[in-house]
């Protein structure tokens, strides 16, 4: 990318990314498969941009369907996973040695992401099959998650927005 497109605002404008309600970051749905009788698409995909801005992270949330994360470009990012079995893990997505370029977050796992310390922006995508519907999104509560995962309390608090909605607006087309 050229110098003018290395600016996160320029990247967002070029890709048509807008703020993602409840979760944070900027996104655009790029694909939605045919809907079943309930209105759920067969699959869905989004582009997403996170930045080092104070509100530029993906807040902790969970989904009832597996989600595949794909790193595209920019700085490495950290993806915190809090599993239903009580375990936790910090995965690093990027293009450096030891980084993942793709990873699967299993259904029911709390997940939140941010640009890795020292970075400015990360561009990635996610894919789900069956596809996302707004009722799938459940935002995290910092206090409750920190009680269950005390070893990750500081990062949990960094990846939660106090007072933010815990549900995605029904008109969201993520």
C-alpha positions as CSV (number, residue, x, y, z in Angstrom):
1,X,0.0,0.0,0.0
2,X,1.2,3.5,-0.7
3,X,1.8,6.1,1.9
4,X,-1.6,7.7,1.5
5,X,-3.4,4.4,2.0
6,X,-1.4,3.5,5.1
7,X,-3.7,5.9,7.0
8,X,-6.5,3.9,8.7
9,X,-9.1,6.6,7.8
10,X,-8.0,6.4,4.1
11,X,-8.2,2.6,4.2
12,X,-11.7,2.7,5.8
13,X,-12.8,5.2,3.2
14,X,-11.4,3.2,0.3
15,X,-13.0,-0.1,1.5
16,X,-16.3,1.5,2.6
17,X,-15.9,0.5,6.2
18,X,-18.2,2.0,8.8
19,X,-18.3,1.8,12.6
20,X,-19.5,-1.6,13.9
21,X,-22.2,-1.1,16.6
22,X,-21.7,-2.6,20.0
23,X,-18.4,-4.5,19.0
24,X,-16.3,-1.6,17.7
25,X,-13.9,-1.2,14.9
26,X,-14.9,-0.4,11.3
27,X,-16.4,-3.1,9.0
28,X,-18.3,-3.9,5.9
29,X,-20.2,-7.1,5.0
30,X,-18.7,-8.4,1.8
31,X,-20.8,-11.6,1.3
32,X,-24.0,-13.1,2.6
33,X,-25.3,-16.4,1.3
34,X,-28.9,-17.3,0.5
35,X,-31.2,-17.1,3.5
36,X,-33.0,-20.1,4.9
37,X,-36.7,-20.1,6.1
38,X,-35.7,-18.4,9.3
39,X,-33.8,-15.6,7.6
40,X,-30.3,-16.8,8.5
41,X,-27.9,-16.7,5.6
42,X,-26.0,-19.8,4.6
43,X,-22.8,-17.9,5.3
44,X,-21.4,-14.4,5.8
45,X,-18.1,-12.6,5.5
46,X,-16.9,-9.2,6.7
47,X,-13.8,-7.0,6.4
48,X,-12.8,-5.3,9.6
49,X,-10.3,-2.6,10.6
50,X,-9.0,-2.2,14.1
51,X,-6.8,0.7,15.2
52,X,-4.7,1.8,18.1
53,X,-7.3,4.5,18.9
54,X,-8.8,4.1,22.4
55,X,-12.1,2.9,20.9
56,X,-10.5,1.0,17.9
57,X,-10.7,-2.5,19.3
58,X,-13.2,-5.4,19.0
59,X,-14.9,-5.8,22.3
60,X,-15.2,-9.1,24.0
61,X,-18.2,-11.0,22.7
62,X,-19.3,-14.5,21.9
63,X,-21.3,-16.1,19.0
64,X,-23.2,-19.4,18.8
65,X,-21.4,-20.4,15.6
66,X,-17.7,-21.0,14.8
67,X,-16.0,-17.9,13.3
68,X,-12.9,-18.0,11.0
69,X,-10.6,-15.0,11.3
70,X,-8.3,-14.1,8.4
71,X,-5.5,-11.6,8.7
72,X,-4.9,-9.5,5.6
73,X,-2.4,-6.6,6.3
74,X,-1.2,-4.0,8.6
75,X,0.2,-4.6,12.1
76,X,-0.2,-7.8,14.1
77,X,-3.2,-8.1,16.3
78,X,-4.0,-9.9,19.5
79,X,-7.1,-12.1,19.8
80,X,-8.1,-13.0,23.4
81,X,-10.1,-16.2,23.7
82,X,-12.0,-17.2,26.9
83,X,-13.2,-20.7,26.4
84,X,-16.4,-22.3,27.9
85,X,-14.2,-24.9,29.7
86,X,-12.5,-22.1,31.7
87,X,-9.3,-22.0,29.7
88,X,-8.0,-18.9,28.0
89,X,-5.5,-18.1,25.2
90,X,-4.0,-15.1,23.5
91,X,-3.5,-15.7,19.8
92,X,-1.4,-13.3,17.6
93,X,-2.5,-12.8,14.0
94,X,-0.2,-11.2,11.5
95,X,2.5,-11.9,8.9
96,X,5.5,-12.2,11.2
97,X,7.3,-15.3,12.4
98,X,5.0,-17.3,14.7
99,X,2.0,-15.3,13.8
100,X,-1.2,-16.9,12.5
101,X,-2.8,-15.7,9.3
102,X,-6.0,-17.6,9.9
103,X,-7.6,-19.1,13.0
104,X,-11.0,-20.5,14.1
105,X,-12.8,-19.4,17.2
106,X,-15.2,-22.1,18.3
107,X,-18.8,-21.4,19.1
108,X,-19.5,-20.1,22.6
109,X,-15.9,-18.8,23.1
110,X,-15.6,-15.2,24.3
111,X,-13.4,-13.3,21.9
112,X,-12.0,-9.8,21.7
113,X,-9.2,-8.3,19.6
114,X,-6.9,-5.3,19.5
115,X,-3.9,-4.1,17.5
116,X,-0.8,-5.6,19.1
117,X,1.1,-3.1,21.3
118,X,3.3,-0.8,19.2
119,X,1.1,-1.2,16.1
120,X,-1.3,1.3,14.4
121,X,-3.9,-0.7,12.5
122,X,-4.9,-4.2,11.4
123,X,-7.1,-5.2,8.5
124,X,-8.7,-8.7,8.7
125,X,-11.9,-10.5,7.9
126,X,-14.2,-13.1,9.4
127,X,-16.3,-15.7,7.9
128,X,-19.2,-17.7,9.4
129,X,-21.3,-20.6,8.1
130,X,-24.1,-20.5,8.7
131,X,-24.0,-16.7,8.6
132,X,-24.3,-14.1,11.2
133,X,-27.6,-12.5,12.3
134,X,-27.7,-9.7,14.9
135,X,-29.3,-11.9,17.5
136,X,-26.1,-14.0,17.6
137,X,-24.0,-11.3,19.2
138,X,-23.6,-11.3,23.0
139,X,-21.3,-8.6,24.4
140,X,-19.2,-9.3,27.4
141,X,-19.3,-8.0,31.0
142,X,-15.9,-7.2,32.3
143,X,-16.6,-7.9,35.9
144,X,-18.1,-11.4,35.2
145,X,-15.4,-12.4,32.7
146,X,-12.6,-11.2,35.0
147,X,-14.0,-13.2,37.9
148,X,-13.9,-16.4,35.7
149,X,-10.5,-15.6,34.2
150,X,-8.6,-13.6,36.9
151,X,-5.2,-14.2,35.1
152,X,-6.5,-12.1,32.2
153,X,-8.3,-9.4,34.1
154,X,-6.2,-6.4,32.7
155,X,-6.7,-7.5,29.1
156,X,-10.4,-8.3,29.7
157,X,-11.0,-4.8,31.0
158,X,-9.1,-3.3,28.1
159,X,-11.3,-5.3,25.7
160,X,-14.7,-4.3,27.3
161,X,-16.7,-1.1,26.9
162,X,-18.5,-0.3,30.2
163,X,-22.1,0.6,29.5
164,X,-22.0,-0.6,25.9
165,X,-24.9,-2.6,24.5
166,X,-24.6,-6.3,24.9
167,X,-26.8,-7.0,21.9
168,X,-26.2,-6.0,18.2
169,X,-28.9,-3.7,16.8
170,X,-31.4,-5.7,14.7
171,X,-30.7,-3.6,11.6
172,X,-27.0,-4.5,11.6
173,X,-26.1,-6.4,8.4
174,X,-22.8,-7.8,9.7
